[in-house]
Amino acid sequence: MLDEKDKKRGLTIWEKIAVVIIVILIIIIILLIFNQNIKEYYEILKNWYEGNNL
């Protein structure tokens, strides 16, 4: 039989660290894949912002 303590077990510190590392790696991969698109959108946004502040 399982104790009630075992049923409500959360993530350990190592599991939390692993999840954070995986999320960071996914974000880095997405940024590397869409790097050129992000640069283009940033330039468009910057030019638009500078054009409105004449």
N, C-alpha and C positions, 0 to 999 in steps of 0.2 A: 504494500500500500504506500501511496505517496503522502508525505506530510504536507500540511498546508503551506509550510515555508517553501517547499520545493515547487509547488504549483505557481506561486507568485514571484518566482525568481526573475529579476530583470537582467539587463546586459551587464557583464562584468566590465571592468575598466579596459581590459585588452580588447574586448569585442567592440566597445565604443571607439577606441583608437583605430581599430581596423575599419570600421564604418566611415570614420572621418577621412582616413587615408584613401579609401576607395572613392569617396565623393570628390576629394581634391583631384585625384587622378582622372576621373571622368570629366571634370571641368577643364583640366589642362588639355585633355585629348580633344574636347569640343573646341576649345580656343585654337588649338593647332590646326584643326580641320577647317574652321571658318575664319582663320586669321585675315585673309585678304578681304573677305566680305565685311568683317568688323572694321577694318581700316577704312574701307570705302564709306561705310555708314557714318563713321566718326568724322571723316572729312566733309561729308554732306551736311551733317549736323553742325559742325564748326563753321562752315561757310554760311549756312543759313542764320546761325546765331550772330555772326559778325555782320551780316547784311542787315539785320534788324536793329543793330546798335549804332547806326550812323550818326 
